[in-house]
Each structure stands twice: as structure tokens, then as C-alpha cells.
């Protein structure tokens, strides 16, 4: 595999190496003096957005829509956080998450997209890909896990594959979560400092942090070939993690002309009168009452 960069970059990435959030109006009361969204604002808006996500869920069910949402980006950029908030109030039968492990030996011999195809949405489903086939043009390419020929073939075939998905009736949304080098370092340091979070800091994360600029170059190449009209990339600046969640979910909802088709409140039935004698309680094993 040819190296995405001729020489190692300086420890600090050059200006423009990754996208950053626009400047915040210092007079905007929704933000702190440091320019971060206030928690109270975030919680109130997230509650409203999650109610809208439930309405969207019902709309997808009743209209038989097939929705695929791809979440990509750097480690610690916040993909998992926004996926968690999307699924927190929705039904896993309608809104499900796909986060595939490393491919098996057999899967490595398959057509590259094959193991992803079985997870695509059927009618009435929204599937969230926590990383996707874009591993090929980012992690695999930078880390040398694929050949240059495999990388070039991916860049040729991926746009056509996604156009086929769209033609088949699948709505494809692609979000790239962007985080600056400095903010990524802060988040990795925070994980490293707390034993209960240290499991989230992998050797792959450390390699990605060291090769920050090379990953920027891989992202630029990916966008150059796969930012297509039928399935464009949407960049989510995520140095402010709370704002990123709200911005992403707000944009996701805006992509659908949905209406409130939630079922009306129902009347719960009374218990049927059936002769029944409960077995003796001492014949059952209970969890100890510690609280």
C-alpha cells in the first residue's frame, strides 16, 4: 500500500486539517463563556428531539420506509453518543444499530460489501451503522490493512453501490463527525485518567491520534470520490459534543416530511377472572433483598 503521506507531519496538524465548528456569538445566552452549549439548553432540546424521533419512528413504520444512516468520523468524535440518544426512546424493532466486529477469515474472501448487505433495512426500519463500509477508505487504508488496489476499487465501486441502494428505495444519510486534534487529545486523556472509561481507549485510537493528519487526508480522498448527489456527506463539527448531538438529530429529522401518526391512547383491559391458586412462595428462589 502506498503511504497517504510522504513524510510524517508535525505534531500539531496544519490549519484546515479537519473541520471545526463556526464561531459562537458571545452574546448568545445559550452558550457558556467558553463557547460550549449550556447543559440546561441541551437537556430541554434533547427531550423535544427525542419526542420527534418517536414520531418519525411511527412514520417510518406506517409508510414502509427503508432508512440507512451511516455514522463515521474520528475516534472520540461523538458517534456513539448521538446513536445512543437516537435509540434511547425508540423501539429496537424499528430503529436498530449495526456495529460489526472485525471480519472473519471467511468474510475477508467475500465481496467487500457482502457482510453489510444483510444488515440493510427492510420496509419500516431505520438502521444506524456505527461505522460502515467506509472502514476500507479510512482505517484500513491508513493502517495498511488493505492493498492499494483494494482501496482504489472501493473508491470506484462505493458510489455505484450507494446509488443502487437509493434506486432500490433506501434513504441513505451519511454523517461525518469531525473533532479537532486538541479536543480529541482531551477526550483521550479523560478516558485514560478514569479506570472505568479506560476500556474505551484502544491501541487503534492511539495510532489514529498519532496519525491525525493522515486520517484527514484519507477523509478528504473519501469525500472526493463518495460525496455524491444521491447520498451526500454531512459533516458534524463535534468539538462541542452536546451541540453536535442536537445538530445531527435536528438535521436527521429535517430529511423527512413526516406527520404525527402515533397511535391514540388506549384503554387497558381488565384482568380476566380465571380460577388460580399461586404455588407456595417458599418453593421459589428470590433475589436477596439488599435494598
C-alpha positions in Angstrom: 0.0 0.0 0.0 1.4 3.4 -0.9 1.6 5.8 2.1 -1.1 8.5 2.1 1.7 11.0 3.2 5.3 11.2 2.0 6.7 12.3 5.4 5.4 12.4 8.9 3.6 15.7 9.7 4.5 17.9 12.6 2.8 17.0 16.0 0.3 19.8 15.6 -1.9 19.4 12.5 -1.8 22.3 10.0 -4.7 24.7 9.7 -7.6 23.1 7.9 -6.5 19.5 8.7 -10.0 18.9 10.0 -13.3 20.8 10.2 -14.1 22.9 13.2 -17.3 24.4 14.5 -18.2 28.0 13.4 -17.6 30.8 15.9 -20.3 31.3 18.5 -21.8 34.7 19.1 -20.5 35.6 22.6 -23.8 37.4 23.4 -25.8 34.2 22.8 -27.1 33.2 26.2 -27.4 29.5 25.2 -23.6 29.2 25.5 -21.1 29.4 28.3 -18.2 31.9 28.3 -16.1 29.1 26.8 -18.5 28.8 23.9 -20.0 25.5 24.9 -23.7 24.8 24.8 -25.3 25.0 28.3 -26.4 21.7 29.7 -29.9 23.1 30.6 -30.4 24.1 27.0 -29.2 20.8 25.7 -31.4 18.7 28.0 -34.5 20.7 27.1 -33.9 20.4 23.4 -32.9 16.8 23.5 -36.2 15.9 25.3 -38.1 17.6 22.4 -36.0 16.0 19.7 -36.4 12.5 21.2 -40.2 13.0 21.1 -39.9 13.9 17.5 -37.8 10.8 16.9 -40.6 8.7 18.2 -43.0 10.4 15.8 -40.5 9.7 13.0 -40.3 6.1 14.0 -44.1 5.7 13.7 -44.0 7.4 10.3 -41.2 5.1 9.0 -43.3 2.1 10.2 -46.6 3.2 8.7 -45.1 4.3 5.4 -42.8 1.3 5.0 -39.7 3.5 4.6 -36.3 2.0 4.4 -33.7 4.3 6.1 -30.0 3.8 6.4 -27.9 6.2 8.5 -24.1 5.9 8.4 -22.1 7.4 11.2 -18.4 7.9 10.5 -15.5 10.0 11.9 -12.6 10.1 14.2 -12.3 8.2 17.4 -14.0 10.1 20.3 -15.8 12.4 17.9 -19.2 11.5 19.4 -20.7 9.0 17.0 -21.7 6.6 19.8 -23.2 9.4 21.9 -25.6 10.5 19.2 -26.6 6.9 18.3 -27.3 6.3 22.0 -29.6 9.4 22.1 -31.4 8.4 18.9 -32.2 4.9 20.2 -32.8 5.9 23.9 -36.6 6.3 23.4 -37.2 4.5 20.1 -38.1 0.8 19.6 -35.1 -1.5 18.7 -37.5 -3.4 16.5 -37.8 -0.3 14.2 -34.5 1.6 14.9 -31.6 -0.8 15.2 -27.9 -0.3 15.5 -25.3 -2.3 13.4 -21.7 -2.2 14.7 -19.8 -5.0 13.1 -16.6 -6.5 14.5 -13.5 -7.2 12.5 -14.3 -9.5 9.5 -13.7 -13.2 9.9 -11.4 -15.2 7.7 -14.3 -16.2 5.5 -15.7 -12.7 5.3 -12.3 -11.4 4.1 -12.7 -13.6 1.0 -16.2 -12.2 0.2 -17.2 -9.3 -2.0 -16.3 -6.4 0.3 -19.8 -5.1 0.7 -21.3 -8.5 1.2 -21.3 -8.7 5.0 -23.0 -5.3 5.2 -25.8 -6.1 2.8 -27.6 -8.5 5.2 -28.0 -5.7 7.7 -29.6 -3.2 5.3 -33.1 -2.0 6.3 -36.3 -3.7 5.3 -39.6 -1.8 4.9 -40.5 0.0 8.1 -36.9 0.1 9.5 -34.2 2.6 10.2 -30.8 1.1 10.6 -27.9 3.1 12.2 -24.4 1.9 11.1 -21.8 2.7 13.8 -19.0 2.7 11.2 -19.6 1.0 7.9 -18.0 0.0 4.6 -16.0 3.3 4.9 -13.6 1.4 7.1 -11.9 0.5 3.8 -11.1 4.1 2.8 -10.1 5.3 6.2 -8.8 2.9 8.9 -7.8 0.1 6.5 -6.1 2.3 4.1 -4.1 4.4 6.6 -3.1 1.4 8.7 -2.2 -0.8 5.8 -4.9 -3.4 6.3 -5.9 -3.3 2.6 -3.9 -3.1 -0.6 -3.7 -0.1 -2.8 -5.7 -1.9 -5.4 -8.4 -2.8 -2.9 -8.6 0.8 -1.8 -8.9 2.1 -5.4 -11.6 -0.5 -6.2 -13.5 0.7 -3.2 -13.4 4.3 -4.3 -14.7 3.2 -7.7 -17.4 0.9 -6.6 -18.7 2.6 -3.5 -20.6 5.4 -5.3 -22.2 2.9 -7.6 -23.2 0.7 -4.7 -24.8 3.6 -2.9 -26.6 4.7 -6.0 -28.1 1.2 -6.3 -29.3 1.4 -2.7 -31.0 4.7 -3.4 -32.6 3.4 -6.6 -33.9 0.4 -4.6 -35.8 2.8 -2.3 -33.4 3.1 0.6 -32.8 6.6 2.0 -29.1 6.9 2.7 -27.8 9.5 5.1 -24.1 9.8 5.8 -22.7 11.8 8.8 -19.0 12.5 9.4 -18.2 13.6 13.0 -15.3 16.0 13.0 -13.2 16.7 16.0 -10.0 18.8 16.3 -6.7 17.3 17.4 -6.7 19.3 20.6 -10.2 18.2 21.6 -9.6 14.6 20.7 -6.5 14.6 22.9 -8.5 16.0 25.8 -11.1 13.2 25.4 -8.5 10.5 25.2 -6.7 11.9 28.3 -10.0 11.9 30.2 -10.6 8.3 29.3 -7.1 7.3 30.3 -7.5 9.0 33.7 -10.6 7.0 34.7 -10.3 3.2 35.1 -14.0 2.8 34.3 -13.5 4.5 30.9 -10.0 3.3 30.1 -11.5 0.3 28.1 -12.7 2.9 25.6 -9.1 3.8 24.7 -7.7 1.2 22.3 -4.4 0.9 20.6 -6.2 1.8 17.4 -7.3 5.1 19.0 -3.7 5.8 19.9 -2.5 5.1 16.4 -5.3 7.2 14.9 -4.3 10.1 17.2 -0.7 9.9 16.2 -1.6 9.7 12.5 -4.2 12.5 12.8 -3.2 14.3 9.6 -3.0 11.1 7.6 -6.6 10.3 8.6 -7.5 13.9 7.5 -6.0 13.1 4.1 -7.9 9.8 3.9 -11.1 11.6 4.8 -10.5 14.1 2.0 -9.9 11.3 -0.5 -13.1 9.5 0.7 -15.2 12.7 0.3 -13.7 13.4 -3.2 -15.0 10.1 -4.5 -18.1 9.4 -2.4 -19.8 12.7 -1.8 -22.4 12.1 -4.4 -25.7 13.8 -5.1 -27.8 10.7 -4.3 -26.0 10.2 -0.9 -24.0 13.3 0.1 -21.8 13.6 3.2 -22.9 15.8 6.0 -20.1 17.0 8.3 -21.0 17.4 12.0 -18.5 19.6 13.9 -18.2 18.0 17.3 -15.7 19.8 19.5 -18.9 20.8 21.4 -20.3 17.3 21.9 -23.7 18.4 23.2 -24.3 20.8 20.3 -23.1 18.1 17.8 -25.8 15.7 19.1 -28.6 18.3 18.7 -27.4 19.5 15.3 -27.1 15.9 13.9 -30.5 14.8 15.2 -32.2 18.0 14.1 -30.8 17.5 10.6 -31.8 13.9 10.5 -35.4 14.8 11.3 -35.4 17.6 8.7 -34.8 15.0 5.9 -38.3 13.6 6.3 -41.7 15.2 5.7 -43.2 13.2 8.5 -46.5 13.6 10.3 -47.9 12.6 13.7 -49.3 9.1 13.1 -48.7 7.9 16.7 -51.5 5.6 18.0 -54.1 7.2 20.2 -54.2 6.5 23.9 -55.7 3.1 24.6 -57.9 1.8 27.4 -56.2 -1.0 29.3 -58.3 -4.2 29.6 -59.4 -5.6 33.0 -57.9 -8.8 34.2 -59.9 -11.9 33.1 -61.3 -13.8 36.0 -59.7 -17.3 35.9 -59.5 -19.8 38.8 -55.9 -19.8 40.0 -54.0 -20.8 43.1 -50.5 -19.5 43.4 -47.8 -22.1 44.4 -46.3 -21.6 47.9 -43.8 -18.7 47.9 -41.2 -20.8 49.8 -40.9 -23.1 46.8 -39.4 -20.2 44.8 -35.9 -18.7 44.9 -35.8 -15.0 45.3 -33.0 -12.5 44.8 -31.8 -11.3 48.2 -33.3 -8.0 49.2 -30.3 -5.9 49.7 -32.1 -2.6 49.3 
